[in-house]
Amino acid sequence: MDVIDETEATGNVSEILERKNALIRPAVANVDQALVIFAAASPDPLPGLLDRFLIRMNYARVPVKVCINKIDLNDAFNEFASIYRDSGIEFVFISAIENEGIEEMKEILQNKVTTLAGPSGVGKSTLINALTGEDLRRTGDVSKKLKRGKQTTTSSELIELDKDTFIIDTPGFSSLDIPELKPEELADCYREFDDYKNNCFYNGCSHTHEPDCGVSGAVKDGLIDKIRYESYVTIYEELLKKQKHRF
């Protein structure tokens, strides 16, 4: 961009570069990584919702890490993370309000452009305040009636943490559609399936109902987490329904 007047903050776009990645929700592009934030409690973490975030990031080819905040409220956060033990997803555990894990978080973010994403009420605003050392963001409570967060961020904003280190704060939400993925592509988003999905009796196995399926067999043997697999089946059927309506 060519600057015309710094005082008036005006300029001209001189060149449009090719996008290396893009997400629709949150609406960001050209990021180095995504940090998906969930809470250990208040609101409770939902594996099915996290899976949808991870599928979106995988589809957009955005590297992703998962941050579990509010570990001061619930010491069972490792049980939730164990669902993803073979998924290849890296977890980091923090308590932003207690300033626990913030230095590790800064190292993860260093020299990168990172988009923050996650449900409402998980503490994104509190985390940003802890990272910057300033009260840049208004924080909110979790609705006692709905058991979910009250949204305090209404638009995306780029925040500089350090030289060459930026985060993008985005609005939170409590539901998430999946991208226009083909049903047969979904298994590629579940890395823990990789060692078993070629052991199926039928070519083109959907890993949802077929006999002699390597994936469902691994679930029965405890080699793939049952909760993760059930989430896969739910999303697969949703994609299949969308595909049928499209044609």
WOHU-V601647 format. One line per field, one symbol per residue. ss: DSSP state (h for helix, s for strand, l for the rest). Layout:
ss: ???
This chain:
ss: lssssllllssslllllllllssllllsslllssssssslllllllhhhhhhhhhhhhhllllsssssslllllllhhhhhhlllllllsssslshhhlslhhhhhhhhlllsssssllllllhhhhhhhhhlllllllllsllllllslllllllssssssllssssslllllllllllllhhhhhhhlhhhllllllllllllllllllllhhhhhhhlllllhhhhhhhhhhhhhhhhhhhhhl
